[in-house]
Amino acid sequence: MKDLPFSLKRIGFFQDGVLSATQLLSGGLTRDFLRSQVDQGKWQRPYRGVYATFSGELSRRARLWAAILATGPGAMLSHETAAEIARLADKPSRVIHVTLPARRRITPIPGLTIYHSARAERALHPALMPPRTLIEETVLDLVATSARLDDAAAWVTRALGRGLTSQDSLRDALDLRTRIRWGRELAELLSPDAAGLHSILEYRYDHDVERPHHLPDGTRQARFSQGGRTGYRDRLYDGYLVAVELDGRSTHPVEDRWLDISRDNAAAADGILTLRYGWLDVTNHPCQVAAEVARVLAKRGYAGARPCSPACPVGNVGGRYRPSA
């Protein structure tokens, strides 16, 4: 950026070295100058009307600025790309997702997915740059484009679990949307009754195992101390000294397994019986999981479990659930 006037250097520094043709021309440069910089290999033109004022690889942030400048006034990063820069997603999106005000239409741009929103002005974060949607709007956008309920709920529980937003903030944002896919399920997940759910697997246990089978309300993420360290049990049925641990990992490292064993042994020493279930157990066999939990609770005095349907094994004390491998 050494050949730029000071006013353009300031803009370039703020935008990671990427400026629009409009900005450059307004700063006193000519189209011939822009063309010569690109022809000499000093600059790059990632999109029509957008210039990277340096040679070499564009950083991820520079690419995001280029996408914003290419899509023009009112553009904001959204969906998976907004999730990426908010630390809601763990890796960069394959394409860059941009939302525009509903009234604006542009020619499709390779590598960009463009959305249009009548509420774009309300969805825009008031301060963060490059322009992006508010975290609550990002979550709801991802929910609305999720093909499966599990995927939709995962975005919500991840945002809450990572402390990026709160249930109240998401509920307020949801109330402003008249129609959204998975809206009813999302309202349930964000209800005060769901406070304390830290993962999609916990949500599925609550939604598919505990509530439909009238199991008692367990304490979520019940805190305990062991050897001077603090830990949490996924679900603790306090009055019956029964704990349920949920493991959604596809692999289980040896060191984690020994930590689990140590925790279970410490619980047993306190008279707490621990049941463990994985993703396949809860998602594919919720009634069987409920039946097993109900039998254990029944032996400790709970008599309120009910089958969710005529074929549900809850209440059949003779049944036995074989957990997944």
Phi and psi in degrees as a GROMACS rama.xvg file:
@    title "Ramachandran Plot"
@    xaxis  label "Phi"
@    yaxis  label "Psi"
@TYPE xy
-67.1542  -25.2293  LYS-2
-86.8996  2.26401  ASP-3
-88.9399  147.033  LEU-4
-59.0322  157.88  PRO-5
-57.8065  -41.0324  PHE-6
-60.9958  -37.6354  SER-7
-76.6966  -31.9681  LEU-8
-61.3371  -39.2582  LYS-9
-62.5144  -44.5011  ARG-10
-65.4715  -42.8496  ILE-11
-62.6062  -39.2436  GLY-12
-62.5856  -41.8675  PHE-13
-67.5029  -33.2416  PHE-14
-104.951  27.0562  GLN-15
55.5307  38.4078  ASP-16
80.6551  7.44932  GLY-17
-111.598  128.427  VAL-18
-134.518  155.64  LEU-19
-86.9238  159.11  SER-20
-59.2766  -37.5246  ALA-21
-60.6204  -44.1227  THR-22
-63.8788  -43.5337  GLN-23
-66.8463  -42.1454  LEU-24
-68.8826  -38.0928  LEU-25
-65.9645  -24.2869  SER-26
-86.1285  4.00098  GLY-27
106.871  -2.11561  GLY-28
-83.7845  164.104  LEU-29
-110.492  161.422  THR-30
-63.78  -35.2073  ARG-31
-62.6072  -39.3716  ASP-32
-65.0233  -44.1095  PHE-33
-60.1759  -44.1595  LEU-34
-64.1564  -40.386  ARG-35
-67.1439  -36.8655  SER-36
-63.3199  -39.2742  GLN-37
-70.7079  -43.8775  VAL-38
-62.3539  -33.1913  ASP-39
-83.2513  -2.857  GLN-40
79.498  9.3519  GLY-41
-78.9098  -34.2915  LYS-42
-119.993  169.529  TRP-43
-130.307  157.095  GLN-44
-123.362  87.7533  ARG-45
-64.1704  -32.5109  PRO-46
-139.382  161.421  TYR-47
-59.029  128.531  ARG-48
79.601  10.6748  GLY-49
-131.139  134.255  VAL-50
-126.87  132.132  TYR-51
-95.6286  116.862  ALA-52
-84.7721  44.8055  THR-53
-161.43  164.878  PHE-54
-100.745  167.602  SER-55
94.2298  -178.437  GLY-56
-66.545  136.534  GLU-57
-78.5993  134.432  LEU-58
-67.6143  165.678  SER-59
-60.0155  -43.7863  ARG-60
-63.5157  -38.2113  ARG-61
-64.0169  -37.6847  ALA-62
-65.7507  -36.7399  ARG-63
-67.7961  -40.3848  LEU-64
-63.5299  -40.2224  TRP-65
-60.8564  -40.1747  ALA-66
-64.8952  -41.2492  ALA-67
-63.7609  -45.9355  ILE-68
-68.4894  -32.4089  LEU-69
-70.27  -29.084  ALA-70
-94.5304  -8.67883  THR-71
85.5716  -165.782  GLY-72
-56.0554  135.805  PRO-73
81.7318  -0.887621  GLY-74
-72.2232  145.166  ALA-75
-148.073  144.198  MET-76
-67.6101  141.129  LEU-77
-148.774  179.325  SER-78
52.4579  -132.663  HIS-79
-61.9661  -31.5673  GLU-80
-72.3883  -42.0339  THR-81
-63.7326  -36.6748  ALA-82
-63.9333  -38.0286  ALA-83
-60.6218  -48.6918  GLU-84
-80.4654  -11.9818  ILE-85
-92.6503  0.386054  ALA-86
69.1819  20.533  ARG-87
-83.873  -33.6216  LEU-88
-103.896  150.699  ALA-89
-95.5666  -5.32522  ASP-90
-148.604  158.158  LYS-91
-62.4662  145.485  PRO-92
-71.6377  148.192  SER-93
-63.262  -42.1091  ARG-94
-114.724  162.025  VAL-95
-93.1942  128.157  ILE-96
-100.598  127.377  HIS-97
-132.019  135.691  VAL-98
-108.911  137.493  THR-99
-118.228  157.044  LEU-100
-57.7189  147.758  PRO-101
-58.0577  -31.2337  ALA-102
-75.1858  -15.6134  ARG-103
-95.6254  136.682  ARG-104
-129.336  136.366  ARG-105
-132.279  163.158  ILE-106
-68.7347  136.821  THR-107
-52.9453  142.635  PRO-108
-119.961  123.162  ILE-109
-55.727  136.379  PRO-110
87.961  -5.57274  GLY-111
-118.882  140.126  LEU-112
-107.385  121.399  THR-113
-105.966  132.698  ILE-114
-117.582  158.034  TYR-115
-125.43  136.269  HIS-116
-138.167  132.349  SER-117
-72.6264  -15.4057  ALA-118
-113.37  27.9285  ARG-119
-60.8093  -40.642  ALA-120
-61.7653  -38.3708  GLU-121
-73.5984  -28.3113  ARG-122
-80.9238  -18.3398  ALA-123
-70.0778  133.041  LEU-124
-66.7716  134.488  HIS-125
-74.3392  -13.004  PRO-126
-134.405  -39.6732  ALA-127
-69.0281  146.199  LEU-128
-128.757  148.454  MET-129
-57.1935  158.353  PRO-130
-53.251  133.842  PRO-131
-150.355  163.858  ARG-132
-72.4183  152.201  THR-133
-56.408  152.307  LEU-134
-59.9667  -38.0082  ILE-135
-65.0564  -40.3738  GLU-136
-67.7287  -37.1979  GLU-137
-60.6911  -47.031  THR-138
-60.136  -46.6224  VAL-139
-67.4974  -35.6403  LEU-140
-61.2019  -42.4726  ASP-141
-69.926  -36.4917  LEU-142
-60.3766  -46.7552  VAL-143
-64.3805  -26.7499  ALA-144
-100.275  4.82763  THR-145
-76.9563  135.332  SER-146
-79.6969  -24.5808  ALA-147
-126.981  150.386  ARG-148
-59.7533  -39.9571  LEU-149
-56.8843  -43.198  ASP-150
-65.6938  -42.2766  ASP-151
-62.0537  -47.579  ALA-152
-66.077  -32.1208  ALA-153
-63.3158  -38.9022  ALA-154
-61.8672  -41.3127  TRP-155
-66.8823  -51.1074  VAL-156
-65.9075  -32.5076  THR-157
-67.8598  -43.8348  ARG-158
-62.0685  -40.8817  ALA-159
-70.9828  -44.3505  LEU-160
-63.4757  -30.283  GLY-161
-90.6511  4.22355  ARG-162
69.351  24.6657  GLY-163
-82.1131  -22.5137  LEU-164
-157.648  -174.64  THR-165
-127.57  163.931  SER-166
-60.7857  -40.1277  GLN-167
-61.7221  -44.0459  ASP-168
-65.6658  -40.4248  SER-169
-68.1473  -38.1996  LEU-170
-62.7698  -41.9167  ARG-171
-62.7283  -42.8064  ASP-172
-66.2392  -38.455  ALA-173
-64.9442  -37.0278  LEU-174
-62.475  -22.8049  ASP-175
-85.5583  -7.30919  LEU-176
-103.725  118.432  ARG-177
-71.6768  -32.8041  THR-178
-139.747  131.552  ARG-179
-154.553  139.189  ILE-180
-62.7273  140.53  ARG-181
64.956  21.7774  TRP-182
-60.6445  -43.6155  GLY-183
-65.0601  -44.9009  ARG-184
-66.7044  -36.1175  GLU-185
-67.0176  -40.6816  LEU-186
-60.6066  -37.1517  ALA-187
-67.2926  -42.5596  GLU-188
-65.3074  -30.3799  LEU-189
-94.6773  3.71672  LEU-190
-70.112  157.175  SER-191
-55.6696  -29.2654  PRO-192
-63.7886  -23.7045  ASP-193
-92.9975  6.37422  ALA-194
-58.761  133.32  ALA-195
99.9373  -1.35417  GLY-196
-78.2876  121.346  LEU-197
-105.418  -9.18431  HIS-198
-151.447  164.157  SER-199
-63.7492  -33.6536  ILE-200
-68.1354  -37.4457  LEU-201
-64.5437  -38.5232  GLU-202
-62.3149  -43.7211  TYR-203
-65.784  -38.0863  ARG-204
-62.5785  -45.5249  TYR-205
-64.9275  -44.3078  ASP-206
-77.8899  -36.1545  HIS-207
-108.208  -21.9855  ASP-208
-108.682  -60.8564  VAL-209
-69.992  -55.9684  GLU-210
-70.8153  -46.9638  ARG-211
-67.0818  -16.0156  PRO-212
-107.779  11.8386  HIS-213
56.6611  37.4606  HIS-214
-73.7099  157.047  LEU-215
-64.5787  157.513  PRO-216
-72.9475  109.584  ASP-217
-82.2137  156.579  GLY-218
-78.3191  123.595  THR-219
-85.2664  138.495  ARG-220
48.6866  54.8813  GLN-221
-70.5087  123.319  ALA-222
-79.6582  141.925  ARG-223
-148.573  163.278  PHE-224
-117.002  140.077  SER-225
-147.108  119.806  GLN-226
57.3972  35.5681  GLY-227
82.5582  0.59858  GLY-228
-114.015  150.57  ARG-229
-97.9899  135.94  THR-230
-134.013  177.387  GLY-231
-138.555  134.169  TYR-232
-95.9288  133.167  ARG-233
-56.7958  -44.3306  ASP-234
-146.454  126.901  ARG-235
-124.771  120.353  LEU-236
-91.4652  87.7727  TYR-237
-53.8926  -49.2981  ASP-238
-69.2984  -10.8248  GLY-239
-119.294  1.01742  TYR-240
54.0059  47.5144  LEU-241
-126.701  131.852  VAL-242
-118.564  145.792  ALA-243
-120.455  125.301  VAL-244
-110.083  136.885  GLU-245
-117.793  129.098  LEU-246
-125.68  106.821  ASP-247
-91.7696  4.33973  GLY-248
-76.9898  141.009  ARG-249
-75.379  -23.1783  SER-250
-125.679  157.516  THR-251
-132.505  95.1566  HIS-252
-54.6259  148.295  PRO-253
-58.4514  -41.0587  VAL-254
-65.189  -36.0469  GLU-255
-68.6061  -35.624  ASP-256
-63.326  -40.2309  ARG-257
-69.6058  -33.3061  TRP-258
-63.8496  -39.7403  LEU-259
-63.4046  -44.0186  ASP-260
-61.8466  -43.8801  ILE-261
-61.9788  -41.2837  SER-262
-66.1536  -42.2039  ARG-263
-65.3242  -39.523  ASP-264
-64.7246  -40.4301  ASN-265
-65.6736  -38.0723  ALA-266
-64.127  -42.7005  ALA-267
-61.4949  -37.3852  ALA-268
-63.2819  -25.8936  ALA-269
-93.107  8.53215  ASP-270
83.9853  10.2034  GLY-271
-95.2907  124.695  ILE-272
-90.4884  130.282  LEU-273
-109.342  129.283  THR-274
-109.664  138.981  LEU-275
-122.19  136.107  ARG-276
-137.747  146.053  TYR-277
-104.654  -174.095  GLY-278
-59.4533  -47.0343  TRP-279
-65.3455  -36.8355  LEU-280
-59.1875  -52.291  ASP-281
-72.8714  -39.9115  VAL-282
-82.8589  -33.3069  THR-283
-97.9565  -24.5747  ASN-284
-134.938  52.317  HIS-285
-62.4171  -35.5619  PRO-286
-68.7538  -38.5971  CYS-287
-67.8863  -39.1691  GLN-288
-62.0583  -45.3431  VAL-289
-60.164  -39.1104  ALA-290
-63.9615  -40.6909  ALA-291
-68.4584  -44.7692  GLU-292
-61.5196  -41.1631  VAL-293
-63.0923  -39.2739  ALA-294
-64.4737  -42.2125  ARG-295
-65.3369  -43.7032  VAL-296
-64.6779  -36.2618  LEU-297
-62.997  -36.8687  ALA-298
-68.1346  -14.8755  LYS-299
-112.817  18.4659  ARG-300
107.312  -2.73287  GLY-301
-90.6393  130.188  TYR-302
-125.437  18.1855  ALA-303
-97.9785  -1.7372  GLY-304
-64.9119  142.303  ALA-305
-136.55  144.315  ARG-306
-68.1687  148.395  PRO-307
-87.7167  -12.3284  CYS-308
-159.578  167.294  SER-309
-57.7563  -30.6084  PRO-310
-90.0349  -2.31332  ALA-311
-70.084  134.064  CYS-312
-77.7378  -6.09745  PRO-313
-61.5271  129.763  VAL-314
100.464  -16.83  GLY-315
-90.2474  89.5503  ASN-316
-64.0021  -18.1861  VAL-317
-82.4829  -14.8632  GLY-318
-72.3664  156.185  GLY-319
-138.937  129.323  ARG-320
-91.7667  129.873  TYR-321
-99.3746  112.173  ARG-322
-65.7851  156.812  PRO-323
-68.7264  156.827  SER-324
